[in-house]
């Protein structure tokens, strides 16, 4: 049996942003799990995420070399779950709460990573 996190990472490796949804409640779930939080529903299936989101919170991690600074964001997905990532393709200080973003899968640290870009 594949563990939910391993299955999610396998989808990313295929270039697909998938999240789980309960067949009985319709609730979307992220981080990958074996049951839906709050309901305990164990009928989770993998569905394609829209990739649309809104920045809920942002912080900038400042490095000695400003070119190495990066942002950390919490993104509310259109489907409901909130996740942590970063926003690429924009100056780190230009990311704002309420900004519409879209998911992208990029290679980083030798593995596929889920990041966001301005919508």
C-alpha positions as a Markdown table, in Angstrom:
| # | Residue | x | y | z |
|---|---|---|---|---|
| 1 | Unk | 0.0 | 0.0 | 0.0 |
| 2 | Unk | 1.3 | 3.4 | -1.0 |
| 3 | Unk | 1.4 | 6.0 | 1.8 |
| 4 | Unk | -0.6 | 9.2 | 1.0 |
| 5 | Unk | 2.5 | 11.5 | 1.0 |
| 6 | Unk | 4.4 | 9.1 | -1.3 |
| 7 | Unk | 1.5 | 9.0 | -3.7 |
| 8 | Unk | 1.2 | 12.8 | -3.7 |
| 9 | Unk | 4.9 | 13.1 | -4.5 |
| 10 | Unk | 4.5 | 10.5 | -7.3 |
| 11 | Unk | 1.8 | 12.6 | -8.8 |
| 12 | Unk | 4.1 | 15.7 | -8.7 |
| 13 | Unk | 6.9 | 13.7 | -10.4 |
| 14 | Unk | 4.4 | 13.0 | -13.2 |
| 15 | Unk | 3.7 | 16.8 | -13.4 |
| 16 | Unk | 0.3 | 16.6 | -11.8 |
| 17 | Unk | -1.0 | 18.6 | -8.8 |
| 18 | Unk | -3.4 | 16.3 | -7.1 |
| 19 | Unk | -5.3 | 16.6 | -3.8 |
| 20 | Unk | -7.6 | 14.3 | -2.0 |
| 21 | Unk | -11.4 | 14.6 | -1.8 |
| 22 | Unk | -13.8 | 12.6 | 0.3 |
| 23 | Unk | -16.4 | 10.9 | -1.9 |
| 24 | Unk | -19.1 | 11.1 | 0.9 |
| 25 | Unk | -18.6 | 14.7 | 2.1 |
| 26 | Unk | -17.0 | 16.4 | -1.0 |
| 27 | Unk | -14.4 | 18.0 | 1.3 |
| 28 | Unk | -10.9 | 18.5 | -0.1 |
| 29 | Unk | -7.9 | 17.5 | 1.9 |
| 30 | Unk | -4.3 | 18.7 | 2.0 |
| 31 | Unk | -1.8 | 17.5 | 3.5 |
| 32 | Unk | -2.3 | 13.9 | 2.2 |
| 33 | Unk | -3.9 | 11.7 | 4.8 |
| 34 | Unk | -5.8 | 8.4 | 5.2 |
| 35 | Unk | -8.9 | 10.1 | 6.7 |
| 36 | Unk | -10.6 | 13.5 | 6.3 |
| 37 | Unk | -9.9 | 15.7 | 9.3 |
| 38 | Unk | -13.1 | 16.6 | 11.2 |
| 39 | Unk | -15.3 | 13.9 | 9.8 |
| 40 | Unk | -13.1 | 10.8 | 9.9 |
| 41 | Unk | -14.3 | 9.9 | 6.4 |
| 42 | Unk | -11.9 | 7.3 | 4.9 |
| 43 | Unk | -13.2 | 7.4 | 1.4 |
| 44 | Unk | -10.6 | 9.7 | 0.0 |
| 45 | Unk | -9.8 | 9.8 | -3.7 |
| 46 | Unk | -7.2 | 11.7 | -5.7 |
| 47 | Unk | -8.5 | 14.6 | -7.9 |
| 48 | Unk | -6.8 | 17.2 | -10.0 |
| 49 | Unk | -6.4 | 20.5 | -8.2 |
| 50 | Unk | -7.4 | 23.6 | -10.1 |
| 51 | Unk | -4.1 | 25.2 | -9.2 |
| 52 | Unk | -5.8 | 28.5 | -8.3 |
| 53 | Unk | -5.2 | 30.1 | -4.9 |
| 54 | Unk | -5.0 | 33.2 | -2.9 |
| 55 | Unk | -2.1 | 34.3 | -0.6 |
| 56 | Unk | -3.3 | 34.1 | 3.0 |
| 57 | Unk | 0.0 | 35.1 | 4.7 |
| 58 | Unk | 3.5 | 35.9 | 3.6 |
| 59 | Unk | 6.9 | 36.4 | 5.1 |
| 60 | Unk | 10.4 | 37.0 | 3.6 |
| 61 | Unk | 13.4 | 35.1 | 4.7 |
| 62 | Unk | 16.3 | 37.6 | 4.3 |
| 63 | Unk | 19.7 | 36.4 | 3.5 |
| 64 | Unk | 23.1 | 38.2 | 3.7 |
| 65 | Unk | 23.1 | 38.3 | -0.1 |
| 66 | Unk | 19.7 | 39.8 | -1.0 |
| 67 | Unk | 19.6 | 37.7 | -4.2 |
| 68 | Unk | 19.3 | 34.6 | -1.9 |
| 69 | Unk | 16.2 | 35.9 | 0.0 |
| 70 | Unk | 13.0 | 34.1 | -0.5 |
| 71 | Unk | 9.3 | 34.2 | 0.5 |
| 72 | Unk | 7.3 | 31.7 | 2.4 |
| 73 | Unk | 3.5 | 31.9 | 1.9 |
| 74 | Unk | 0.4 | 30.2 | 3.1 |
| 75 | Unk | -2.0 | 29.8 | 0.1 |
| 76 | Unk | -5.7 | 29.1 | 0.3 |
| 77 | Unk | -6.5 | 26.8 | -2.6 |
| 78 | Unk | -9.8 | 27.4 | -4.5 |
| 79 | Unk | -10.8 | 23.9 | -3.3 |
| 80 | Unk | -10.5 | 25.0 | 0.4 |
| 81 | Unk | -7.3 | 23.6 | 1.9 |
| 82 | Unk | -4.4 | 25.9 | 2.9 |
| 83 | Unk | -0.8 | 24.9 | 2.2 |
| 84 | Unk | 2.7 | 26.3 | 2.6 |
| 85 | Unk | 4.8 | 27.1 | -0.4 |
| 86 | Unk | 6.6 | 30.1 | -2.1 |
| 87 | Unk | 5.7 | 32.5 | -4.9 |
| 88 | Unk | 8.2 | 32.5 | -7.8 |
| 89 | Unk | 8.5 | 34.9 | -10.7 |
| 90 | Unk | 8.1 | 38.1 | -8.7 |
| 91 | Unk | 10.4 | 40.1 | -6.4 |
| 92 | Unk | 10.1 | 38.7 | -2.8 |
| 93 | Unk | 8.9 | 42.0 | -1.5 |
| 94 | Unk | 6.1 | 42.3 | -4.1 |
| 95 | Unk | 4.1 | 39.3 | -2.8 |
| 96 | Unk | 1.0 | 40.5 | -1.0 |
| 97 | Unk | -1.8 | 39.0 | 1.1 |
| 98 | Unk | -4.8 | 38.6 | -1.1 |
| 99 | Unk | -2.8 | 38.1 | -4.3 |
| 100 | Unk | -4.2 | 35.6 | -6.7 |
| 101 | Unk | -1.7 | 32.9 | -7.6 |
| 102 | Unk | -1.5 | 29.8 | -9.7 |
| 103 | Unk | 0.4 | 26.5 | -8.9 |
| 104 | Unk | 3.4 | 25.3 | -10.9 |
| 105 | Unk | 5.6 | 22.2 | -10.4 |
| 106 | Unk | 9.3 | 22.9 | -10.6 |
| 107 | Unk | 12.5 | 20.9 | -10.1 |
| 108 | Unk | 14.4 | 21.8 | -6.9 |
| 109 | Unk | 16.7 | 20.0 | -4.6 |
| 110 | Unk | 16.6 | 17.0 | -7.0 |
| 111 | Unk | 12.8 | 16.5 | -6.7 |
| 112 | Unk | 9.6 | 18.1 | -8.0 |
| 113 | Unk | 8.3 | 21.0 | -5.8 |
| 114 | Unk | 5.0 | 22.7 | -5.8 |
| 115 | Unk | 5.4 | 26.5 | -6.0 |
| 116 | Unk | 3.1 | 29.4 | -7.0 |
| 117 | Unk | 3.4 | 32.2 | -9.5 |
| 118 | Unk | 1.2 | 35.4 | -9.8 |
| 119 | Unk | -2.1 | 34.6 | -11.6 |
